[in-house]
Amino acid sequence: MKAKWTLQNVILLALIAIIFSVVYWIMDPVYQLVSAALTPVGLQVFTTELTLGVWMMAGPLAAYLLKKPGAGFIGEMLGAAGEMFLGGVYGVGTLLSGFVQGIASELGFTLVGYKNWTAGLWLSTLTGTIVTFAWSIIKDGYLHYNFGLLIALFVVRYLSIFFFGGVLVKGITTLLDRSKLLAKKD
């Protein structure tokens, strides 16, 4: 693993942040629509769980593509900052969410010592779920829910993060590798 950042790394990180700033900003009204659709059937509480995986894509993608310590955290924070500056409905609170999600994503790669990036990616889906769920327990009052509902919320959140932050991120990086778009030119 090369820890030195190159100009190409910084530009790629900026592009990831810009793209996901827009994706996250678009997700704000999507979240509201999903919430509105689930409310009449009493399942509104699952809105965050179903959509959180999208908001956790920049970090794992940045870490997995750049293979640099800290890239996941920085990517997630920059994506959140961009969403906020685009006028996201959550305002400055977006930065706090980006901070928690960035740490959560980075933790998976940290656990493998930044050596096995594939294992780090899959671990980041688990650490992302655990850390953000713990944050929801504190911030959103999840402790008021019964144990069965907590388990269901956790499982749905994991599946969302696994799909968006794991499967889609792996797919995106595979397509980029095949395209040779990011191949080093010596």
N, C-alpha and C positions, 0 to 999 in steps of 0.2 A: 504494500500500500504506500503510495506516495502522498505524503501529507502536504506537500507544497501546492499552493493554489496557482493555477495559470490564468491568464486572461480569458482563455476559452472556458475554463471552469466558472469564472465570475459571470461571463456573458450568458452561459447556459443556465446558471442559477437565476439570473435576472429574468431570462425568458420564461422559466418555470414559474417564477413568482408572478410575472405579468399575466400569463395565461391563467393561472389558478386564481388570481385576483378577480378576473372576469368570471370564471366558473363559480367562485364562491359568491360573488355579487348576484349572479343569476340564480343561485340556489336560495337566496333570501326569499323571493316571492314563491319559489317552488315549495319551500318549507311551509309557508303560510297556506298554500293550496292543499298540501298533504294534510296539514293540521285540520283545515276546514273540512276536508273529505272524511277524516277519521273521527271527528267530533260527534257527529250524529249517531255513530254506532258505538260510542264510548271508548274508542281506542286512541284518542288524541295523545295520550301519554307515550305512545310508540313513535311519534313523529321524529323526535330527536334520534331515537335508535335506528330508524329506517334510513335517515338521511346523513347521519354523522360521517359515514364512510367517505362520502364525497368531500367533506371538509377536511379529511385527513389524507388527501392524496399528494399534496405538494411535498410534504416532508419525506415520505418514503421514496417518492420519485427522485427527489434531489439527492438523497443519500445513495440510492441504488445506482443512479446514473453517474454521479460524480465520484462515488467511492472515497469520500473525504469525511473525517470526523467533524461533526458539527453541521454538515450540509443539510441534514434533515431538519434540524432545529431552525436553521437560518431560512431554509426554503419555506417552512410552515409560517414562520413569523413574517416574512416578506409578503407571502400570499395574504395573510390576515391584514397586514398593514395596507396592502393594495385594495382589499375589499373595503376597508374602512374609508380610505381616501376616495373610492368610487361612490361613496354615499350609502354603504351597507346599513341596513336598518338597526344593527346592533351597536353602531357607533364605536366608541373607544373600547367597549367591552369585547370587541372582536380581537383586540390585541391580547387580552388576558386569555381568551380561548385559544388563540394562536400559540401563546406561550405554553399552555398546558398540553396542547396537542403536539407541539414541536418537541417538548421533552418526552412525551409519551412515545412518539415515533422514534426519536433518537435512541431511546433506551433499548429497543430491540437490537439495534446495531452495536450498541455498547456492550451488551451481554455476550456477544461473540467476539469482542475485542477488535472489531472492525477488520476481521480476517475472512469470515465466511459470509459474503454479502447476501447470498440467497437465503441462508438460515436467518440472517439478520432481518431480511425483509419479512419473512413469515413470523419471526418473533415480534417484529414491530406491530403486526396486527394484533397480537395478544397483549403486548405492553400498552399499545394504544387503547385497547378496550379496557384494560384494568385501570390504568391511570385516569382516563376520562370518566369512567364509571365512578371511581372514587371521588372525582371532582363533582360529578352530578349528585352524589350522596350529600356532599357538603353544600354545594351551591343551589341545587334544585330541590332539596328536601326529600330525596328518595327514601330516607329512613322511615318516612311515614307510610310507605307502601308495605304490603304484606310480603312475606318471604317468597311465595310463589310468583308474585308479580315481579319482584326483583330479579329472580332467576330468568323469567321470560324476557325482561328488558335487557339483561346482560347478554343473553343468547342472541337476540335480534341485533343488538349493537355489534357484537362480535361478527355476526354474519355480514353486516353492512360494511364494517371496516375490513374484514377479510376479502370481500369481493372488490370493493373500490380501492382500498389501500394495499391490497396484495395481488389479487388476480389481474385487475386492470393495470396496475403499475407494472407488473411482470410482463403483461401483454404489450404495453406501450414500449418498454425497454427492448423487448424482443423485436418488435417492428423497427425501432430505431437502429438496433444492431444489424438487422438484415438490410436496411436501406444504406448502410455504410455512411450515413449522413454525419455521424460523429466520429468516424474513423480518424485516427491520428495520421497526419501526413508528414513523413520524415524526409 
